[in-house]
Amino acid sequence: MMTPQAQINQHQWVQLSAETRNKLAGIFGIPRSEASAIMGNTLVSDGHNNSDLAVVTKEKMEVYLGIVVGSKLDFYELFKMVVELVEKKKVLTDEERIKTIETENIGKWLIILNDMKQKAKELNLEEQFSRIVNEIFTVQKETRQGTKKRSI
């Protein structure tokens, strides 16, 4: 029998601030399949149900944080780290804000690339996927260095 994967549930989710939930939904592509629900002046659902929240996996958080996939950190330790990163409350300088945005964008791209890699593996296209990704990063590096000689 397969052990169920740990995940954040609706109750834990709504304990986060709306700003944090929105940022996490954007980072991990969490769908919203229900309407918000309030009971006795308490938010019980912001429209993200447990199935929606299941897209936040240990592997995706490791990729987002730049941690080796398969680390010994458990799901909840990783989730706490992600939330802390997203909730940085201090006022950032312009340079820090740009670095934070770049880091978040890199994390999102790593998640997308990892999902694509898994799909390529399922389709037995790992070699082609690896070649394409290497070509993209080679062109990116050459473009940054001003030595770009070819285009894709």
Sequence and secondary structure as in RCSB ss.txt:
>XXXX:A:sequence
MMTPQAQINQHQWVQLSAETRNKLAGIFGIPRSEASAIMGNTLVSDGHNNSDLAVVTKEKMEVYLGIVVGSKLDF
YELFKMVVELVEKKKVLTDEERIKTIETENIGKWLIILNDMKQKAKELNLEEQFSRIVNEIFTVQKETRQGTKKR
SI
>XXXX:A:secstr
         HHHHHTS HHHHHHHHHHHT    S  EEETTEEEESS  HHHHTT  HHHHHHHHT  TT S  H
HHHHHHHHHHHT  S   HHHHHHHHHHHHHHHHHHHHHHHHHHHHHTT HHHHHHHHHHHHHHHHHHHHT    
  
